[in-house]
Amino acid sequence: MKKYTLAVLSILALFFASCKASKSAGNADDLFGTTWELEYISGPRIAFEGLYPNKKPQITFDQKEKQVYGNNGCNGYRAPYTLNSNLLTFGEPGPATLMFCDGGGEQQFLQQMKKITSYEIDKDGKLNLIQGDVPMMRFKKVAKQ
């Protein structure tokens, strides 16, 4: 009887631990109050450092205004977003600064944003922006607001 009780308690503990881990991986509150810096982007045939030779793109979610803003590796940008659970989409970017930059990563970044359908924050605290089932961009935390 002791072995049976111990087995049931062990299974319940594993179940609750896995529920807690998956909940924190998709917690929308983790998106806010943080500036995220791009460390991976899917698609281009140019090396990441070649796309962003001077500055890596950053994104910050403004919960109150329902906007994201940041730098796309060259120019500043701002765009509306829609968030429902872990489903995430971005609207058209608004006014941006108009500097000329090397690398071509600016357009790649903005085009990928338009394709995003959801997000997840993985166990390492990285923000993954996903199209369908495929992570298209991965960000790391660089600053707390």
N, C-alpha and C positions, 0 to 999 in steps of 0.2 A: 504494500500500500504506500509506503514512504517513497519508493522508486516511482510509482505512478504519479503521486502528487508532485514530486520534484520535476518529473518530465513535463507535466502540464504547466507548472509555474515557469519552467525554462522556455517553453514554447510561447507562453503569453508574454514573457519579458522580451523575447526576440520580436514578436509581433508588434508590441508597443514601441520598441526602439526603431523598427523599420518604418512605422507610421510617422514617428517624429522626424526621422531623417528625410523622408520624402516630402513632408510638409515644409520643412525649412528650405528645401531645394527650390520650391516654387513660391516662396513668400514674397508678395509684391512689396512689402515694407522694405525689403532689402535693396530694392531698386533705388529708393529715394534717399536723399541726403548724402549721395556719393557721386564722385566724378569717376567715370570708367574710361580706361585707355585701351584702345584696340591693340591686340597682340597677335591676331590671326584673321585673315579674310580669305574666303574661298573664291576660286574662279580665275584670278589673273595668272598669266604665265610669267609674270615678272616677280622676282623675289620681293618679299615684304619690305625689306630695307630699301629696295629700288623704288617701290611705290611711294614710300614715305621717308625720303632721305633726310628731311629736316625736322619734321614733327609728326608724331603719331596722332591719328584722330582720337577725339574724346567725345563722350556723350554724358549728359547729366539730365535726369528726369525731374521735371518740375511738376509735382503732384497737384498743386493748387491750380496752375494754369493749364494743365494737360498738354504740356509742350516739352520737347527735348531741345537742348541747345548744346553747342560745343564748337569744336573745331574739326574740320574734315581732313586735316593734314595740311591745309593751306589757308582756307578761309573759314570764317565763322559761319555758322548756320543755326537755324531755328526751324522746328517742324512740329505740327500737332501729332499727338499719338492717341490711340484708343487701346485701352487695357481692360480685359475681361477675364478674370482668373489668370491663366498663363497665356491666353491669346493676346497677341500684341501686333498692331499695325501702325504704320507711320503715314502721315499725310505728306503733301508736297512741301519741301523745304521753302521757307520764306526768305526774306531778304538776307543776303550774305555779303560779306566784304568781297572785294573784287581784286585780289592780288593774284599775280601770275606766279605759279610755283612749278618746280620740276617734279617729275615722277609719274604724273598721271593718276595718282591714287585718289584724288579728290572725286572724280566722276565715278570711279569704281565703288567707293564708299557710299555715295548717294544712291547709286543704282541698286546696290545690295539692300539698303534700307527699305526701298520700295517693295522688295520681295519678301520681307519678314512676315511671318504669320504667328509666331509664338516666341517665348523665351524660357530659359531655365537658369537658375543659379546652381552650379554643380557643387559637389562636396568640398571642392577646393576654394569655393567662394568666387569662382569665375562666372561672369555673365555671358551666356550663349544666346545669340539671336539666331532663330531657327526658321528655315523655310521648309514647310512640310515636316519631314523627320530629319532633315539635314542641318546641322549647325553651320551657318554661313559666316558668322563673325563671333569672335571670342574677345572679351574685355577683362581686364584686371582692375581692381580698385586702386586708385591713385591718391584720392583725397576725400576726406569727409567734410561735408558742409557744416 
